[in-house]
Amino acid sequence: MAFLPVIGALFGGSAAAGSTGSSLAALGSVISGVGTVAAGAAANADAKFQAQQLDMKAKEETAAAQRDAIAKQREGRIINSRAQAIAAASGAGAGTDAPTIVKLMSDTTGEAQYNANSSLYGGYSRAAGLRDQAKGTRASGKASLLGSVFSGFGTAAKGLSTYG
């Protein structure tokens, strides 16, 4: 225990056992305060990482919705192409001179566009929710860091004032 007088001297005390104990208690309070701040910094870093993952997932949702919308539009074109081919093969006409096929193809195009727009809306909505969640996670991390700084300094100051 030869180091106790040295630590006591660092905190302005004498080498006596009582002041060394007080000095160690003060040092413990400071170390506890530093640990609290470090824990808050770690929580903030974790929150930033989680938010980054949510942002990436939001981008993936947007891209998936766009791909789905393109697929729905392509399906509509394929259905229209098939309808026109069947109408032409029937001999009843497949162009603008056949109002029934024109109406069916127009309806199919409208439905395909509606489905594509619905897909986009759903994807954009999910992405917006993920971005909002990321924003909240970042705010939570900042609050953890700020709270730990205040708590850490409070612990250290209390320990120093009590034992110093």
NUNU-183615 format. One record per residue: z negated, y negated, x negated of N, C-alpha, C in turn; residue number from 1. Coordinates in Angstrom, 1 decimal, decimal comma, always signed. Each point is the difference from the previous one (the first is absolute). Layout:
// residues N
- Z_Y_X_Z_Y_X_Z_Y_X_NUM
...
***
This chain:
// residues 164
- +0,0_+1,2_-0,8_+0,0_-1,2_+0,8_+0,0_-1,3_-0,9_1
- +0,5_+0,2_-1,1_+0,1_-1,2_-0,9_+1,0_-1,1_+0,5_2
- +0,9_+0,4_+0,9_+0,9_-1,0_+0,5_-0,6_-0,9_+1,0_3
- -1,1_+0,4_+0,6_-0,6_-0,8_+1,1_-0,4_-1,4_-0,5_4
- -0,6_-0,1_-1,2_-0,3_-1,4_-0,4_+1,2_-0,8_-0,3_5
- +1,1_+0,6_-0,4_+1,2_-0,8_-0,2_+0,6_-0,5_+1,3_6
- +0,0_+0,9_+1,0_+0,5_-0,5_+1,3_-0,9_-1,0_+0,6_7
- -1,3_+0,1_-0,2_-0,9_-1,0_+0,5_+0,2_-1,3_-0,7_8
- +0,3_+0,0_-1,3_+0,2_-1,2_-0,7_+1,3_-0,7_+0,4_9
- +1,0_+0,8_+0,4_+1,2_-0,6_+0,5_-0,2_-0,8_+1,3_10
- -1,0_+0,4_+0,8_-0,3_-0,7_+1,2_-1,1_-1,0_-0,1_11
- -0,3_-0,4_-1,3_-1,0_-1,0_-0,2_-1,4_+0,4_+0,1_12
- -0,3_+1,3_+0,1_-1,3_+0,4_+0,1_-0,6_+0,4_-1,3_13
- -1,3_+0,4_-0,1_-0,6_+0,4_-1,2_+0,2_+1,5_-0,1_14
- -0,4_+0,6_-1,0_+0,2_+1,5_-0,2_-1,1_+0,8_+0,8_15
- -0,8_-0,7_+0,8_-1,1_+0,7_+0,7_+0,6_+0,8_+1,1_16
- -0,7_+1,1_+0,4_+0,6_+1,0_+0,9_+0,2_-0,7_+1,4_17
- -0,8_-0,9_+0,4_+0,1_-0,6_+1,4_+1,3_-0,8_+0,0_18
- +0,2_-0,8_-1,0_+1,2_-0,9_+0,1_+1,3_+0,8_-0,3_19
- -0,2_+1,1_-0,7_+1,2_+0,9_-0,2_+0,4_+0,6_+1,3_20
- -1,0_+0,5_+0,7_+0,3_+0,6_+1,3_+0,7_-1,0_+1,0_21
- -0,5_-1,3_-0,1_+0,6_-1,0_+0,8_+1,4_-0,3_-0,4_22
- +0,2_+0,0_-1,3_+1,3_-0,2_-0,5_+1,0_+1,1_+0,4_23
- -0,5_+1,2_-0,1_+0,9_+1,1_+0,4_+0,3_+0,0_+1,5_24
- -1,0_-0,5_+0,8_+0,3_-0,1_+1,4_+1,0_-1,1_+0,3_25
- -0,1_-1,1_-0,8_+1,0_-1,0_+0,2_+1,4_+0,5_-0,5_26
- +0,0_+0,7_-1,1_+1,3_+0,6_-0,4_+0,6_+0,9_+1,0_27
- -0,9_+0,8_+0,6_+0,4_+1,0_+1,0_+0,6_-0,8_+1,2_28
- -0,6_-1,1_+0,4_+0,6_-0,8_+1,1_+1,4_-0,5_-0,3_29
- +0,1_-0,5_-1,3_+1,3_-0,5_-0,4_+1,1_+1,1_+0,0_30
- -0,4_+1,2_-0,5_+0,9_+1,1_+0,0_+0,3_+0,5_+1,4_31
- -0,9_+0,0_+0,9_+0,2_+0,3_+1,4_+1,0_-1,0_+0,6_32
- -0,2_-1,2_-0,3_+0,9_-1,0_+0,5_+1,4_+0,1_-0,5_33
- +0,2_+0,4_-1,2_+1,3_+0,2_-0,6_+0,6_+1,2_+0,6_34
- -0,8_+1,1_+0,3_+0,5_+1,2_+0,6_+0,5_-0,3_+1,5_35
- -0,7_-0,9_+0,7_+0,4_-0,3_+1,3_+1,3_-0,8_+0,0_36
- +0,2_-0,9_-0,9_+1,3_-0,7_-0,1_+1,1_+1,0_-0,4_37
- -0,3_+0,9_-0,9_+1,0_+1,0_-0,4_+0,4_+0,9_+1,2_38
- -1,0_+0,4_+0,8_+0,3_+0,8_+1,2_+0,9_-0,8_+1,0_39
- -0,2_-1,3_+0,1_+0,8_-0,8_+0,9_+1,4_-0,2_-0,5_40
- +0,1_-0,1_-1,3_+1,3_-0,1_-0,7_+0,8_+1,3_+0,2_41
- -0,7_+1,1_-0,1_+0,7_+1,3_+0,3_+0,4_+0,2_+1,4_42
- -0,8_-0,5_+0,9_+0,3_+0,1_+1,5_+1,2_-0,9_+0,2_43
- +0,1_-1,2_-0,6_+1,1_-0,9_+0,2_+1,3_+0,7_-0,6_44
- -0,1_+0,6_-1,1_+1,2_+0,6_-0,6_+0,5_+1,2_+0,9_45
- -1,0_+0,7_+0,5_+0,4_+1,1_+0,9_+0,7_-0,5_+1,3_46
- -0,5_-1,1_+0,5_+0,5_-0,6_+1,2_+1,5_-0,5_-0,3_47
- +0,2_-0,6_-1,1_+1,3_-0,4_-0,4_+1,0_+1,2_-0,1_48
- -0,5_+1,0_-0,6_+0,9_+1,2_-0,1_+0,3_+0,6_+1,4_49
- -1,0_+0,1_+0,9_+0,3_+0,5_+1,3_+0,9_-0,9_+0,8_50
- -0,1_-1,3_-0,2_+0,9_-1,0_+0,6_+1,4_+0,1_-0,5_51
- +0,1_+0,3_-1,3_+1,3_+0,2_-0,6_+0,7_+1,2_+0,6_52
- -0,8_+1,1_+0,2_+0,6_+1,2_+0,6_+0,4_-0,3_+1,5_53
- -0,8_-0,8_+0,7_+0,4_-0,3_+1,4_+1,3_-0,8_+0,0_54
- +0,1_-0,9_-0,9_+1,2_-0,8_-0,1_+1,3_+0,8_-0,2_55
- -0,2_+1,0_-0,9_+1,1_+1,0_-0,3_+0,3_+0,8_+1,2_56
- -1,0_+0,4_+0,7_+0,2_+0,8_+1,3_+0,7_-0,9_+1,0_57
- -0,3_-1,3_+0,1_+0,7_-0,9_+0,9_+1,5_-0,1_-0,3_58
- +0,3_-0,1_-1,3_+1,4_+0,0_-0,4_+0,7_+1,3_+0,4_59
- -0,7_+1,1_-0,2_+0,6_+1,3_+0,4_+0,3_+0,1_+1,5_60
- -1,0_-0,5_+0,8_+0,2_+0,0_+1,4_+1,2_-0,8_+0,4_61
- +0,2_-1,2_-0,6_+1,1_-0,8_+0,3_+1,3_+0,7_-0,3_62
- +0,1_+0,5_-1,2_+1,2_+0,7_-0,5_+0,3_+1,2_+0,9_63
- -1,0_+0,8_+0,4_+0,2_+1,1_+0,9_+0,5_-0,4_+1,4_64
- -0,5_-1,1_+0,5_+0,5_-0,5_+1,3_+1,4_-0,5_-0,1_65
- +0,4_-0,6_-1,1_+1,4_-0,4_-0,2_+0,9_+1,2_-0,1_66
- -0,4_+1,0_-0,7_+0,8_+1,2_-0,1_+0,2_+0,7_+1,4_67
- -1,1_+0,0_+0,7_+0,0_+0,6_+1,3_+0,9_-0,8_+1,0_68
- +0,0_-1,3_-0,1_+0,8_-0,9_+0,8_+1,5_+0,3_-0,3_69
- +0,3_+0,1_-1,3_+1,4_+0,3_-0,4_+0,5_+1,3_+0,6_70
- -0,9_+1,0_-0,1_+0,3_+1,3_+0,5_+0,3_+0,0_+1,5_71
- -0,8_-0,8_+0,8_+0,1_-0,1_+1,4_+1,4_-0,7_+0,3_72
- +0,3_-1,0_-0,7_+1,3_-0,6_+0,2_+1,2_+0,9_-0,3_73
- -0,2_+0,8_-1,1_+1,1_+1,0_-0,4_+0,1_+1,0_+1,1_74
- -1,1_+0,5_+0,6_+0,0_+1,0_+1,1_+0,8_-0,6_+1,2_75
- -0,2_-1,3_+0,3_+0,7_-0,6_+1,1_+1,5_+0,0_-0,3_76
- +0,4_-0,3_-1,2_+1,4_+0,0_-0,4_+0,6_+1,4_+0,1_77
- -0,7_+1,0_-0,4_+0,5_+1,3_+0,1_+0,1_+0,5_+1,4_78
- -0,9_-0,4_+0,9_+0,1_+0,4_+1,4_+1,2_-0,7_+0,6_79
- +0,2_-1,3_-0,3_+1,1_-0,7_+0,5_+1,3_+0,6_-0,5_80
- +0,1_+0,4_-1,2_+1,2_+0,6_-0,5_+0,3_+1,3_+0,7_81
- -1,0_+0,8_+0,2_+0,2_+1,3_+0,7_+0,4_-0,3_+1,5_82
- -0,6_-1,0_+0,6_+0,4_-0,3_+1,4_+1,4_-0,4_+0,1_83
- +0,4_-0,8_-1,0_+1,4_-0,5_+0,0_+1,0_+1,2_-0,2_84
- -0,4_+0,9_-1,0_+0,9_+1,1_-0,2_+0,1_+0,9_+1,2_85
- -1,1_+0,3_+0,7_+0,0_+0,8_+1,2_+0,9_-0,6_+1,0_86
- -0,2_-1,3_+0,2_+0,8_-0,7_+1,0_+1,4_+0,0_-0,3_87
- +0,4_-0,2_-1,2_+1,4_+0,1_-0,5_+0,6_+1,4_+0,3_88
- -0,8_+1,0_-0,4_+0,5_+1,4_+0,2_+0,1_+0,3_+1,5_89
- -0,7_-0,6_+0,8_+0,1_+0,3_+1,5_+1,3_-0,5_+0,6_90
- +0,6_-1,0_-0,7_+1,2_-0,6_+0,5_-0,2_-1,1_+1,0_91
- -1,2_-0,3_+0,2_-0,3_-1,1_+1,0_-0,1_-1,4_-0,6_92
- +0,1_+0,0_-1,3_+0,0_-1,3_-0,7_-1,3_-0,3_-0,8_93
- +0,1_-0,6_-1,1_-1,2_-0,2_-0,8_-0,1_-1,4_-0,5_94
- +0,9_-0,9_+0,4_+0,0_-1,4_-0,5_-0,5_-0,9_+1,0_95
- +0,4_-1,3_-0,2_-0,5_-1,0_+0,9_+0,6_+0,2_+1,4_96
- +1,0_+0,9_+0,2_+0,6_+0,2_+1,3_-0,9_+1,0_+0,8_97
- -1,0_+0,5_-0,6_-0,9_+1,0_+0,7_-1,4_-0,7_+0,1_98
- -0,3_-0,7_+1,1_-1,2_-0,7_+0,1_-1,3_+0,9_+0,0_99
- +0,1_+1,2_+0,5_-1,2_+0,8_-0,1_-0,4_+0,4_-1,4_100
- +0,9_+0,3_-0,8_-0,3_+0,4_-1,4_-0,5_-1,3_-0,8_101
- +0,6_-1,1_+0,3_-0,4_-1,3_-0,6_-1,4_-0,3_+0,4_102
- -0,4_+0,2_+1,3_-1,3_-0,3_+0,4_-1,0_+1,0_-0,6_103
- +0,3_+1,3_-0,1_-0,9_+1,0_-0,6_-0,2_-0,3_-1,5_104
- +1,1_-0,4_-0,7_-0,1_-0,3_-1,4_-0,9_-1,3_-0,2_105
- +0,2_-0,9_+0,9_-0,7_-1,3_-0,1_-1,5_+0,3_+0,3_106
- -0,3_+0,8_+0,9_-1,4_+0,4_+0,3_-0,6_+0,8_-1,2_107
- +0,8_+0,9_-0,6_-0,5_+0,7_-1,1_-0,3_-0,9_-1,2_108
- +0,9_-0,9_-0,2_-0,2_-1,0_-1,1_-1,3_-0,8_+0,2_109
- -0,2_-0,5_+1,3_-1,2_-0,7_+0,3_-1,2_+0,8_-0,2_110
- +0,0_+1,2_+0,4_-1,2_+0,9_-0,1_-0,3_+0,3_-1,5_111
- +1,1_+0,2_-0,8_-0,2_+0,2_-1,4_-0,7_-1,2_-0,7_112
- +0,5_-1,2_+0,4_-0,5_-1,2_-0,6_-1,5_-0,2_+0,5_113
- -0,3_+0,3_+1,2_-1,3_-0,1_+0,5_-1,0_+0,9_-0,8_114
- +0,5_+1,2_-0,2_-0,8_+1,0_-0,7_-0,2_-0,5_-1,5_115
- +1,0_-0,5_-0,6_-0,1_-0,5_-1,3_-1,0_-1,2_-0,1_116
- +0,1_-0,9_+0,9_-0,9_-1,2_+0,1_-1,4_+0,5_+0,2_117
- -0,2_+1,0_+0,9_-1,4_+0,5_+0,2_-0,5_+0,6_-1,3_118
- +0,8_+0,7_-0,7_-0,4_+0,6_-1,2_-0,4_-1,0_-1,1_119
- +0,8_-1,1_-0,1_-0,3_-1,1_-0,9_-1,4_-0,6_+0,4_120
- -0,1_-0,3_+1,3_-1,2_-0,7_+0,5_-1,2_+0,9_-0,4_121
- +0,0_+1,3_+0,3_-1,1_+0,8_-0,3_-0,4_+0,0_-1,5_122
- +1,1_+0,1_-0,8_-0,3_+0,0_-1,5_-0,5_-1,3_-0,5_123
- +0,5_-1,1_+0,5_-0,5_-1,3_-0,4_-1,4_-0,2_+0,5_124
- -0,3_+0,4_+1,2_-1,3_-0,1_+0,5_-1,0_+0,8_-0,8_125
- +0,3_+1,2_-0,3_-0,9_+0,9_-0,9_-0,2_-0,7_-1,4_126
- +1,1_-0,5_-0,5_-0,1_-0,6_-1,3_-0,8_-1,3_+0,0_127
- +0,1_-0,8_+1,1_-0,9_-1,2_+0,1_-1,5_+0,4_+0,1_128
- -0,2_+1,1_+0,8_-1,4_+0,5_+0,0_-0,5_+0,4_-1,3_129
- +0,8_+0,7_-0,8_-0,4_+0,4_-1,4_-0,2_-1,2_-0,9_130
- +0,8_-1,0_+0,1_-0,2_-1,2_-0,8_-1,2_-0,8_+0,4_131
- -0,3_+0,0_+1,3_-1,3_-0,6_+0,5_-1,2_+0,8_-0,5_132
- +0,1_+1,3_+0,0_-1,1_+0,8_-0,6_-0,1_-0,2_-1,5_133
- +1,0_-0,2_-0,7_+0,0_-0,3_-1,4_-0,7_-1,3_-0,2_134
- +0,3_-1,0_+0,8_-0,6_-1,3_-0,1_-1,5_+0,1_+0,2_135
- -0,4_+0,7_+1,0_-1,4_+0,2_+0,3_-0,7_+0,7_-1,2_136
- +0,6_+1,0_-0,6_-0,5_+0,8_-1,1_-0,2_-1,0_-1,2_137
- +1,0_-0,8_-0,2_-0,2_-1,0_-1,1_-1,2_-0,9_+0,2_138
- -0,1_-0,5_+1,2_-1,1_-0,9_+0,4_-1,3_+0,7_-0,2_139
- -0,1_+1,2_+0,4_-1,2_+0,8_-0,1_-0,4_+0,2_-1,5_140
- +1,0_+0,2_-0,8_-0,2_+0,1_-1,5_-0,5_-1,2_-0,6_141
- +0,6_-1,2_+0,4_-0,5_-1,3_-0,5_-1,4_-0,2_+0,4_142
- -0,3_+0,3_+1,3_-1,4_-0,2_+0,5_-1,0_+0,9_-0,8_143
- +0,4_+1,2_-0,3_-0,9_+0,9_-0,8_-0,2_-0,6_-1,3_144
- +1,0_-0,5_-0,6_-0,2_-0,6_-1,4_-0,9_-1,3_+0,1_145
- +0,3_-0,8_+0,9_-0,8_-1,2_+0,2_-1,5_+0,3_+0,3_146
- -0,2_+0,9_+0,9_-1,3_+0,4_+0,3_-0,8_+0,6_-1,1_147
- +0,7_+0,8_-0,8_-0,6_+0,6_-1,2_-0,3_-1,0_-1,1_148
- +0,8_-1,0_-0,1_-0,3_-1,1_-1,0_-1,3_-0,7_+0,4_149
- +0,0_-0,4_+1,3_-1,2_-0,7_+0,5_-1,3_+0,9_-0,1_150
- +0,2_+1,2_+0,4_-1,2_+1,0_-0,1_-0,4_+0,2_-1,4_151
- +1,0_+0,2_-0,9_-0,3_+0,3_-1,4_-0,7_-1,2_-0,7_152
- +0,5_-1,2_+0,3_-0,6_-1,2_-0,6_-1,4_-0,2_+0,6_153
- -0,1_+0,3_+1,3_-1,4_-0,1_+0,6_-1,0_+0,9_-0,6_154
- +0,5_+1,3_-0,2_-0,9_+1,0_-0,6_-0,4_-0,4_-1,4_155
- +0,9_-0,5_-0,8_-0,3_-0,4_-1,3_-0,9_-1,2_-0,1_156
- +0,3_-1,0_+0,9_-0,8_-1,2_+0,0_-1,4_+0,3_+0,5_157
- -0,2_+0,9_+1,0_-1,3_+0,4_+0,4_-0,8_+0,7_-1,0_158
- +0,7_+0,9_-0,7_-0,7_+0,7_-1,1_-0,4_-0,9_-1,1_159
- +0,8_-0,9_-0,4_-0,3_-0,9_-1,1_-1,1_-1,0_+0,4_160
- +0,0_-0,4_+1,2_-1,0_-1,0_+0,5_-1,3_+0,7_+0,1_161
- +0,0_+1,3_+0,5_-1,3_+0,7_+0,2_-0,6_+0,4_-1,4_162
- +0,8_+0,4_-0,9_-0,5_+0,5_-1,3_+0,2_-1,0_-1,1_163
- +0,7_-1,0_+0,2_+0,2_-1,0_-1,1_-0,9_-1,1_+0,1_164
***
